[in-house]
Amino acid sequence: MVNIKAIIKALDEYLIKEGKASIGPPEANEYLEKIGLLNDSSTRPGLPLRRLLRNGDLPHANQPGGKGTEWIIPKYYI
């Protein structure tokens, strides 16, 4: 079972540590796999996280260019 709250918290902490305002799915999923929260796809980096994004599990994330464009995951809690 995926822990969405833990994923959001971990990404917020990562963004703060790296001094970034937002992150894309490939980099985010790589980090989440590294810390053991969400396995990544070896053939399509970021795919597991993009699936969560498409399902609306990270409601603060968005696609500024509309459907079919790159996802942006900004800081949420912090």
DAJO-V193647 format. One record per pair of residues at least 24 apart in sequence whose ideal C-beta (glycine too) atoms are under 6 Angstrom apart, sorted by the first residue. I is the first residue (numbers start at 1). J is the second residue. D is the distance in whole Angstrom. If there is no record, write none. Layout:
i = [I	I]
j = [J	J]
d = [D	D]
//
This chain:
i = [4	6	7	8	10	12	12	12	12	15	22	22	22	23	25	25	25	28]
j = [57	37	37	76	37	75	76	77	78	75	72	73	74	73	49	50	71	73]
d = [5	6	5	5	6	5	6	5	5	5	5	6	4	5	5	5	5	6]
//
